[in-house]
Amino acid sequence: MKYTTVYKVMIAACLLAVMVIVACNRDLDKTNPNSPTVNNYFKNSNELLGGTNAIYSIFHSAALIGREWFFVHDTRSDDVAAGGGQLEPPRTQMLTGGTVPSNAVMNSVWNGLYTVIHRSNTVIDNAPNVTDNNTLRDRLVAEAKFFRGWAYFELVSMWGGVPLYTKQVTAPDQFQPRATADAVYTQIFQDLKDAAAGLETTPTDKGRASKGAANAMLGRAYMQKGDYGSAKTALLAVNPGNTLYKLTDNYLDNFDEEHEFNSESIFEAVFFDRGDNNFNWGYTGDDQPNAQPQSTVRNQEYSPIAWRNLIPSNKYLNAFENTATGATKTDPRFSFSVYQTGDKYNNNANTLTDAEQNGNASVVNGVTKKISWRKFMLIYKDNSGFRPGGINQRIIRYAEVLLMLAECENELGNTAAAVGYLNQVRARVSVAMPAYPTAQYPTGTKDQVTKALMHEKTVELGGEEVRNRDILRWRKKGYYAAAGSDPISYYKSRDEFLPIPQAEIDNNPKLGTGDLPKQNPDY
């Protein structure tokens, strides 16, 4: 019988225990000090730290932020298009609405998220055993709750109701049915509130979750649930007194290796350039999680001179204000976000050609040209065709917080405050776009501000794995029905959520025994 990733570690421990009992007599029945189990581990703060680091390890892994996570988010949005026929079938499925329950990319993310949850539960449940450093212990519990809240938000926003585990799994039969989305959100809110209360404001160890990250995630979750008042409260707590975070003058500082952990960065997934161009494609954070630095393959997947599996969509490219379409200024964020044929790269030593960009062309303002992603790509300083990278993935940055606050204020009837937040983002030194209202984007009514907000989030945060959840939220509010068309061309009601993975259906006998069926509708 097969089991999902959530249970693999504990099943192995149980099987090992059975073998020891059968093979050893009473005199030799001793614990192997080189093979610690949960029962004889987590006795001090250093061991609890190791358990918490293992959460970060799976978070950074190829199963999640290192690879498959950005594919799942991007292919569920209208930010991207296929780079060409080289896009692998499971990714094409997700991009074109053909996702099936056995989809390997989707399954990888599901299993990775439940591994985050399992490891978080292990830290939280075993923390009471630790008494040598209460301050560190409590911070580690807060980090574990942050990640559990993050993982459940990823799950509920993409799959709807999912199995809810809040205790460490200690046996292979401890399955759970699908909980309702409301129940999952209740857990998310509590976890992130607890995390915000216990996390450091400015962690000494960069890359660890902070109080600001927890409050920003809490704001995201409340917004997705439609509670804009609570979201506003959480988001205002991110930057008390406007002293912790500020927008960087240079927009591109948010996507390169030299300006990681800058003034705008609220939470980052940390990656390292290993220097050997190797990438562990199957890495899930299980193999020596504290010993091996992890790179990301995002550069390889999207780079103009690498595989170029996903490229910016025509819809995204044509969303930018441009003097050719009546704007008073062409938005600089276009050239900051994408490369096009003729652009310089590799510290201006090379000029990008059509031939270097594998696959499809784009159409911008009626002109056909080759265009590729620039955000998080290494070619600004490198010309390698194959190169896993060390650029940190910015998970939350302050510009998004400002735009979320704009949405909250607009939904709460405070249109002037909403426009003020939008204009803060537009006033970035390197962007300096004309303040709203503009001729193309008047802001005299709530509906007009909504249109300006939707535009601003697209051009500011495109390709940053934010758009897909915006679409879900705005669709539910009827914004696309009012506009006359959905941003996802293939959209039908079933596409609101991904299918529950077939492996989960096959192996979890509790699915279908609670308030929700085994599978989402029409799969």
C-alpha positions in Angstrom: 0.0 0.0 0.0 1.2 3.4 -0.9 1.1 6.5 1.3 1.2 10.2 0.6 4.4 12.3 1.4 2.9 13.5 4.7 3.4 10.1 6.3 6.6 8.8 4.7 9.0 9.9 7.5 6.8 8.5 10.3 6.0 5.3 8.5 9.7 4.6 8.1 10.3 5.3 11.8 7.5 2.9 12.7 8.9 0.1 10.4 12.3 0.6 11.9 10.9 0.2 15.4 9.2 -3.0 14.4 12.4 -4.5 13.0 14.3 -3.5 16.1 11.7 -5.2 18.4 11.7 -8.4 16.4 15.5 -8.7 15.9 16.7 -7.7 19.4 16.4 -9.5 22.7 15.8 -7.7 26.0 19.5 -7.3 26.8 20.4 -5.7 23.5 17.2 -3.6 23.2 19.0 -0.3 23.1 18.4 2.9 21.2 20.9 3.5 18.4 22.4 7.0 19.1 23.1 7.4 15.4 19.4 6.9 14.5 17.4 9.4 16.6 13.6 9.1 16.7 11.0 11.7 17.6 10.7 10.1 21.1 14.3 10.6 21.9 14.9 13.8 20.0 13.7 17.4 20.5 15.0 17.5 24.1 16.8 20.8 23.8 16.6 24.0 21.8 19.4 23.1 19.4 17.5 19.9 18.3 14.2 21.9 18.0 16.1 24.4 15.8 17.2 21.5 13.6 13.5 20.5 13.3 12.5 24.0 12.3 15.3 24.3 9.8 13.9 21.2 8.2 10.7 23.2 7.5 12.8 25.8 5.7 14.5 23.0 3.8 11.3 21.7 2.2 10.0 25.2 1.6 13.1 25.9 -0.5 13.1 22.6 -2.3 12.3 21.7 -5.9 8.9 20.5 -4.7 8.0 24.0 -3.7 9.7 27.4 -4.2 12.8 26.0 -5.9 10.7 24.9 -8.9 7.1 23.6 -8.9 5.5 26.2 -6.8 6.1 29.1 -9.3 4.8 26.9 -12.1 1.5 26.1 -10.3 0.9 29.7 -9.5 1.9 31.1 -12.9 0.0 28.6 -15.0 -3.1 29.4 -13.0 -2.8 33.1 -14.0 -2.9 35.2 -17.2 0.6 36.6 -16.6 2.2 33.9 -18.8 2.1 32.0 -22.0 3.9 28.9 -23.3 7.4 29.6 -24.5 6.8 27.0 -27.2 6.4 23.3 -27.8 9.2 22.6 -25.3 6.8 23.2 -22.4 6.3 19.8 -20.7 2.8 18.1 -20.8 2.0 18.5 -17.1 2.7 22.2 -17.2 0.8 22.6 -20.5 -2.2 20.9 -18.9 -2.2 23.5 -16.1 -1.8 26.4 -18.5 -4.6 25.3 -20.8 -7.1 24.1 -18.3 -6.6 20.4 -18.8 -5.3 19.6 -15.3 -6.0 16.0 -14.3 -5.8 14.5 -10.7 -2.6 12.7 -11.6 -0.8 15.9 -12.8 2.8 15.5 -11.5 3.5 19.3 -11.0 0.4 19.8 -9.0 1.0 16.6 -6.9 4.6 17.8 -6.1 3.3 21.0 -4.7 0.5 19.3 -2.7 3.0 16.8 -1.2 5.5 19.5 -0.5 2.9 21.6 1.4 1.8 18.7 3.5 5.4 18.0 4.3 5.7 21.6 5.5 2.6 21.0 7.7 3.9 17.7 9.0 7.3 19.1 10.0 5.6 22.2 11.5 3.3 20.0 13.6 6.3 18.0 14.8 8.1 21.2 16.0 4.9 22.6 17.7 4.0 19.3 19.4 7.5 18.6 20.7 8.4 22.1 21.8 7.0 21.6 25.4 9.9 19.1 25.9 12.4 21.9 25.5 13.3 24.0 28.6 16.9 25.0 28.1 16.1 28.2 26.1 12.5 29.3 26.3 13.0 32.4 24.2 14.4 30.4 21.3 11.8 27.7 21.8 8.9 30.1 21.6 10.4 31.8 18.5 10.7 28.4 16.7 7.1 27.5 17.5 6.1 30.9 16.0 8.1 30.1 12.9 6.5 26.7 12.6 3.0 28.2 13.0 3.9 30.8 10.3 4.8 28.0 7.9 1.7 25.9 8.8 -0.5 29.0 8.2 1.3 29.7 4.9 1.0 26.1 3.7 -2.7 25.9 4.5 -3.3 29.2 2.7 -1.6 27.8 -0.4 -3.8 24.7 -0.2 -7.2 26.3 0.6 -6.8 29.0 -2.0 -5.9 26.5 -4.8 -7.8 23.4 -3.8 -10.6 24.6 -1.5 -11.3 22.4 1.5 -8.5 20.1 2.3 -7.5 17.6 5.1 -6.6 19.5 8.2 -3.8 18.2 10.4 -2.9 20.2 13.5 -1.1 17.4 15.3 2.0 15.4 14.5 1.2 12.3 12.6 2.5 9.3 14.6 1.0 6.3 12.8 0.1 5.5 9.2 -3.6 5.3 9.9 -4.1 8.9 11.2 -5.8 10.2 8.0 -8.2 13.1 8.1 -11.2 14.0 5.8 -11.4 17.2 3.9 -12.3 20.1 6.2 -14.4 22.9 4.9 -12.6 26.0 3.6 -14.1 28.0 6.5 -12.4 25.6 9.0 -9.1 25.8 7.2 -9.2 29.6 7.1 -10.0 29.6 10.9 -6.8 27.6 11.4 -4.8 29.9 9.1 -5.9 33.0 10.9 -5.0 31.6 14.3 -1.6 30.3 13.2 -0.6 33.6 11.6 -1.8 35.6 14.6 0.2 33.4 16.9 3.2 33.7 14.6 3.0 37.5 14.5 2.9 37.6 18.3 6.0 35.4 18.7 8.3 36.2 15.8 11.1 38.7 15.8 10.5 42.1 14.1 13.9 42.1 12.4 15.5 38.6 12.5 19.2 38.5 13.0 19.3 35.4 10.9 18.2 36.8 7.5 15.7 34.6 5.6 13.7 33.6 8.7 10.1 34.5 9.0 9.4 37.9 10.8 6.5 39.6 12.5 6.0 41.6 9.3 5.8 38.5 7.2 3.2 37.0 9.4 1.0 40.1 9.4 1.4 40.4 5.6 0.4 36.8 5.1 -2.5 37.3 7.5 -3.7 40.3 5.5 -3.5 38.2 2.3 -5.6 35.5 3.9 -8.2 37.8 5.3 -8.5 39.5 1.9 -9.0 36.2 0.1 -11.8 35.4 2.6 -13.4 38.7 1.9 -12.8 40.2 5.3 -11.3 43.6 4.3 -11.6 45.2 7.7 -9.5 42.5 9.4 -7.1 42.5 6.4 -6.5 46.2 6.8 -5.7 45.8 10.5 -3.2 43.1 9.8 -1.6 45.0 6.9 -1.2 48.2 8.9 0.7 46.2 11.5 3.3 45.2 8.9 5.0 48.6 9.0 4.2 50.4 12.2 5.0 54.0 12.0 6.3 53.5 8.4 9.7 52.8 9.8 10.5 49.2 9.0 9.9 48.9 5.3 10.1 51.3 2.3 10.0 51.0 -1.5 13.5 50.7 -3.1 14.3 53.5 -5.4 15.4 51.0 -8.1 12.6 48.6 -9.0 15.1 46.1 -10.3 16.7 45.7 -6.8 13.8 43.4 -6.0 14.8 40.7 -8.5 18.6 40.5 -8.5 21.2 38.8 -6.3 23.0 41.9 -5.1 20.1 43.5 -3.3 18.5 40.7 -1.4 17.0 41.6 2.0 16.5 45.2 0.9 14.2 47.7 2.5 11.2 46.5 0.5 11.7 42.8 1.2 9.3 41.3 3.8 9.9 37.6 3.2 12.3 35.8 0.9 13.1 32.2 0.1 16.8 31.9 0.3 18.9 30.3 -2.5 22.6 29.9 -3.2 24.7 29.8 -6.3 26.4 26.5 -5.7 29.0 27.3 -8.3 28.7 23.9 -10.0 25.6 24.4 -12.2 24.1 21.3 -10.6 20.4 21.2 -9.5 18.9 18.4 -7.5 15.6 17.9 -9.5 14.2 15.5 -7.0 15.2 17.4 -3.9 12.4 17.5 -1.3 14.4 18.6 1.7 14.8 15.1 3.1 18.5 14.5 2.3 20.7 16.3 4.8 18.4 19.4 4.9 20.9 21.4 6.9 24.0 20.5 5.0 23.3 21.2 1.4 22.8 24.7 0.0 19.8 24.9 -2.4 19.7 26.7 -5.7 16.6 27.5 -7.7 16.0 26.4 -11.2 13.7 29.4 -12.0 16.4 31.0 -14.1 16.8 27.9 -16.2 13.0 27.5 -16.7 12.3 31.1 -17.8 15.5 32.6 -19.0 15.6 34.1 -22.5 18.7 32.1 -23.3 17.8 28.9 -21.5 14.6 26.7 -21.8 12.2 29.7 -21.9 9.3 27.4 -20.9 7.0 30.2 -19.9 7.1 33.7 -21.4 5.0 36.9 -20.5 1.5 36.7 -22.0 0.4 39.2 -24.6 -2.3 40.4 -22.2 0.3 41.2 -19.6 2.6 42.9 -22.0 -0.1 45.1 -23.4 -1.3 46.1 -19.9 1.5 48.6 -19.5 0.8 52.3 -20.1 2.5 53.4 -23.3 2.7 56.6 -25.2 1.8 54.6 -28.3 -1.6 53.9 -26.8 -2.3 57.4 -25.4 -0.5 57.5 -22.1 1.6 60.5 -21.2 4.5 58.3 -20.3 5.6 54.8 -21.1 5.8 52.7 -17.9 9.5 51.9 -17.1 8.4 48.7 -15.4 7.9 47.2 -18.8 11.6 47.2 -19.6 12.4 46.3 -15.9 10.2 43.2 -16.0 11.0 41.7 -19.5 13.8 41.4 -22.0 13.1 41.8 -25.7 15.3 41.3 -28.8 17.9 44.1 -28.9 18.3 44.4 -25.2 21.8 44.3 -23.6 22.6 41.6 -21.1 25.7 40.0 -19.3 26.7 43.4 -17.9 26.0 45.0 -21.3 28.5 42.7 -23.1 25.9 40.8 -25.2 22.9 41.8 -27.2 19.8 39.6 -27.1 18.8 38.1 -30.5 15.7 36.4 -31.8 17.7 33.2 -32.3 18.8 33.0 -28.7 15.2 33.1 -27.5 13.8 29.6 -28.0 10.2 29.3 -29.1 7.3 31.7 -29.5 7.1 35.4 -30.2 4.8 38.0 -28.6 2.6 40.8 -30.0 2.9 44.2 -28.3 0.9 47.1 -29.5 0.6 45.3 -32.9 4.3 44.6 -33.2 5.5 41.0 -33.2 8.8 40.4 -31.3 10.6 37.9 -29.1 10.1 38.8 -25.4 11.1 36.9 -22.3 11.0 37.4 -18.5 13.6 39.5 -16.8 12.5 39.2 -13.2 14.8 36.8 -11.2 16.8 36.0 -14.4 20.6 35.8 -14.1 21.5 37.0 -17.6 21.9 40.6 -16.4 25.3 39.5 -15.3 25.8 36.1 -17.0 25.5 34.5 -20.4 25.3 30.8 -19.5 22.8 28.7 -21.4 22.3 26.4 -18.4 22.6 27.9 -15.0 20.5 27.1 -11.8 20.6 30.3 -9.8 21.1 31.8 -6.3 18.7 34.7 -6.6 16.3 34.7 -3.6 12.6 34.4 -4.4 10.9 37.4 -3.0 7.7 36.0 -1.5 6.2 39.2 -0.1 7.5 42.7 -0.7 6.2 46.0 0.6 4.8 47.2 -2.7 2.3 44.4 -2.5 1.3 45.4 1.0 0.6 48.9 -0.2 -1.5 47.6 -3.1 -3.4 45.3 -0.7 -4.1 48.2 1.6 -5.4 50.1 -1.5 -7.8 47.3 -2.2 -8.9 47.2 1.4 -9.6 50.9 1.6 -11.5 50.9 -1.7 -13.7 48.0 -0.6 -14.3 49.8 2.7 -15.4 52.9 0.9 -12.3 55.0 1.4 -11.5 55.7 -2.2 -9.2 58.7 -1.5 -7.0 56.6 0.8 -6.9 53.8 -1.8 -5.7 56.2 -4.5 -3.0 57.4 -2.1 -1.6 53.9 -1.7 -1.6 53.4 -5.4 0.3 56.6 -6.0 2.9 55.6 -3.5 3.8 52.6 -5.7 3.7 54.7 -8.9 6.0 57.4 -7.3 9.0 55.0 -6.9 12.0 57.0 -8.1 12.9 54.7 -11.0 9.2 54.4 -12.0 7.8 57.9 -11.5 4.5 57.3 -13.3 2.0 60.2 -13.3 -0.2 60.0 -10.2 -3.8 58.8 -10.4 -6.2 60.0 -11.7 -5.0 59.9 -15.3 -6.9 60.2 -18.6 -6.8 56.5 -19.0 -7.5 55.7 -15.3 -9.9 58.2 -13.7 -10.5 57.5 -10.0 -13.7 59.4 -9.1 -15.7 56.3 -8.2 -15.1 53.0 -6.5 -15.4 51.1 -9.8 -12.9 53.4 -11.4 -10.4 52.9 -8.5 -11.0 49.2 -8.8 -10.0 49.3 -12.4 -6.9 51.4 -11.6 -6.0 48.9 -8.8 -6.3 45.9 -11.0 -4.1 47.6 -13.6 -1.5 48.6 -11.0 -1.2 45.1 -9.5 -0.7 43.7 -12.9 2.2 46.0 -13.9 3.8 46.1 -10.5 3.6 42.4 -9.5 3.4 40.5 -12.8 5.3 37.2 -12.8 5.5 37.2 -9.0 3.0 34.5 -8.3 0.3 36.9 -7.0 -2.0 37.3 -10.0 -3.7 33.8 -9.8 -5.2 34.5 -6.4 -6.2 38.1 -7.4 -8.2 36.5 -10.2 -9.9 34.1 -7.9 -10.8 36.9 -5.5 -11.9 39.4 -8.1 -13.9 36.8 -10.0 -15.9 36.0 -6.8 -16.6 39.7 -6.4 -18.1 39.9 -9.9 -15.5 42.2 -11.4 -14.9 40.1 -14.5 -18.6 39.6 -15.1 -19.0 43.4 -15.1 -16.1 43.7 -17.5 -17.7 41.2 -19.9 -14.9 38.6 -20.0 -12.9 36.4 -17.7 -9.1 36.8 -17.8 -8.7 33.0 -18.1 -9.9 32.0 -21.6 -10.8 28.4 -20.8 -12.5 29.2 -17.5 -15.4 27.1 -16.4 -16.7 26.7 -12.8 -14.7 23.6 -12.2 -11.5 25.6 -12.8 -12.0 27.6 -9.6 -10.0 24.9 -7.8 -7.5 22.3 -8.8 -8.4 18.6 -8.5 -7.6 16.7 -5.3 -4.6 14.6 -6.3 -5.4 11.0 -7.3 -2.8 9.6 -4.9 -4.6 11.3 -2.0 -7.9 9.9 -3.1 -6.4 6.4 -3.5 -4.6 6.4 -0.2 -6.7 8.4 2.2 -9.8 6.3 3.3 -11.2 9.3 5.2 -11.7 11.4 2.1 -15.5 11.7 1.5 -16.4 10.9 5.0 -16.7 14.5 6.2 -18.5 17.6 5.0 -16.9 17.5 1.5 -16.7 14.8 -1.2 -13.4 13.2 -2.2 -13.0 15.3 -5.3 -13.8 18.8 -6.4 -16.7 19.1 -8.8 -16.4 18.0 -12.5 -13.0 16.3 -12.2 
